[in-house]
Amino acid sequence: MNEHLERLTAQLRQVAALPIGQARSLPGVFYTDAAFFSHECDRMMRRAWHCLGRVDEIPNPGDYFTVRLLEEPLLVIRGDEGEIRVLSNLCRHRGMTLLQGLWLSRLVLSSRRHPGFLASPGCRPRRSGV
């Protein structure tokens, strides 16, 4: 850990150790410092499960919503058997976002390079090698 992060960590410990009657919010740097955010992600957030949404948001096969978690664009989709899958929401070749927002119907996932490469029924690839 570098000197900057050590100072922030010491400051965090001081704030956390205050008696309840003296409790206060964290200084703004804890919400804006890129190095501290990266440190938090590595030490804590990437080691835990995260709630991305509720199952009732995607009740039917093919329903999906998109979300970002730790700067990673994700696609949460309900498959034909009712299972919920979480996929990367990026084209593997161009790094472009595949889908945006919330959709409540059947869909075909595609990119400009691979139109129609993944259909919602069971989320199975239509072609091999893609």
C-alpha positions in Angstrom: 0.0 0.0 0.0 1.4 3.4 -0.9 1.8 6.3 1.4 -1.4 8.1 0.2 -3.6 5.0 0.8 -2.0 4.5 4.2 -2.9 8.1 5.2 -6.5 7.6 4.0 -6.8 4.2 5.8 -5.5 5.8 9.1 -8.1 8.6 8.7 -10.8 6.1 8.0 -9.9 4.2 11.2 -10.0 7.4 13.2 -13.5 8.3 11.9 -14.8 4.7 12.5 -13.4 4.7 16.1 -15.4 7.8 17.1 -18.0 7.3 19.8 -21.6 7.2 18.5 -22.3 10.7 19.8 -19.4 12.1 17.8 -20.1 10.1 14.6 -19.7 12.1 11.4 -19.7 11.3 7.7 -16.5 10.5 5.9 -14.5 13.4 4.3 -15.3 13.9 0.6 -12.0 12.3 -0.6 -13.3 8.9 0.3 -16.0 9.3 -2.3 -13.9 10.8 -5.0 -10.3 9.4 -4.8 -9.7 7.0 -7.7 -6.9 5.2 -5.8 -9.0 4.7 -2.7 -11.9 3.3 -4.9 -9.5 0.9 -6.6 -8.2 -0.2 -3.2 -11.7 -0.7 -1.9 -12.7 -2.8 -4.9 -9.6 -5.0 -4.6 -9.8 -5.5 -0.8 -13.5 -5.7 -0.3 -15.9 -5.3 -3.2 -14.5 -7.9 -5.6 -14.5 -10.5 -2.8 -18.2 -10.4 -2.1 -21.6 -11.1 -3.8 -23.6 -8.1 -5.0 -27.3 -7.7 -5.6 -27.8 -6.6 -9.2 -31.6 -6.5 -9.1 -34.7 -8.4 -8.2 -36.0 -11.5 -10.0 -39.4 -9.9 -10.5 -37.8 -7.3 -12.8 -37.3 -10.0 -15.4 -40.3 -12.3 -15.0 -40.3 -14.0 -18.5 -37.8 -15.8 -20.7 -35.9 -13.3 -22.7 -36.4 -10.4 -20.3 -33.3 -8.6 -19.4 -31.8 -5.5 -17.8 -28.3 -4.0 -17.9 -26.2 -2.7 -15.0 -22.6 -1.7 -14.3 -20.8 -3.2 -11.4 -17.3 -2.0 -10.6 -17.0 -0.4 -14.0 -18.0 -3.7 -15.7 -21.1 -3.5 -18.0 -23.3 -6.5 -17.3 -26.4 -8.0 -18.9 -28.8 -9.9 -16.5 -31.2 -12.1 -18.6 -33.8 -14.8 -17.8 -33.3 -17.9 -19.9 -36.0 -20.3 -21.3 -35.8 -22.6 -18.2 -36.4 -19.7 -15.9 -32.7 -19.5 -14.8 -31.1 -16.1 -14.5 -27.8 -15.5 -16.2 -25.3 -12.6 -15.9 -23.2 -12.0 -19.0 -20.7 -9.4 -20.0 -22.5 -6.7 -21.9 -19.6 -6.1 -24.3 -18.9 -7.4 -27.8 -15.8 -9.6 -27.5 -14.3 -8.2 -30.7 -15.0 -4.5 -30.6 -15.7 -3.8 -26.9 -19.0 -2.1 -27.8 -22.0 -2.3 -25.5 -24.5 -4.9 -26.8 -27.7 -3.8 -25.0 -29.0 -0.9 -22.9 -31.7 -0.5 -20.3 -34.5 -2.8 -19.5 -36.4 -5.0 -22.0 -39.4 -7.2 -21.3 -39.7 -9.5 -24.3 -37.8 -12.0 -26.3 -34.6 -10.8 -27.9 -31.6 -11.6 -30.0 -28.3 -10.4 -28.8 -26.0 -9.2 -31.5 -23.2 -7.0 -32.4 -22.4 -5.3 -35.8 -19.7 -8.0 -36.4 -21.9 -10.9 -35.3 -25.6 -10.2 -35.9 -27.9 -12.6 -34.2 -25.1 -14.6 -32.5 -27.0 -15.3 -29.3 -30.7 -15.8 -29.0 -32.7 -15.6 -25.7 -34.1 -19.1 -25.7 -31.9 -20.6 -23.1 -29.2 -18.1 -24.1 -27.5 -20.8 -26.4 -25.2 -19.7 -29.2 -26.7 -20.1 -32.7 -23.3 -20.7 -34.2 -20.2 -22.3 -32.9 -16.9 -20.5 -32.4 -18.5 -17.2 -31.6 
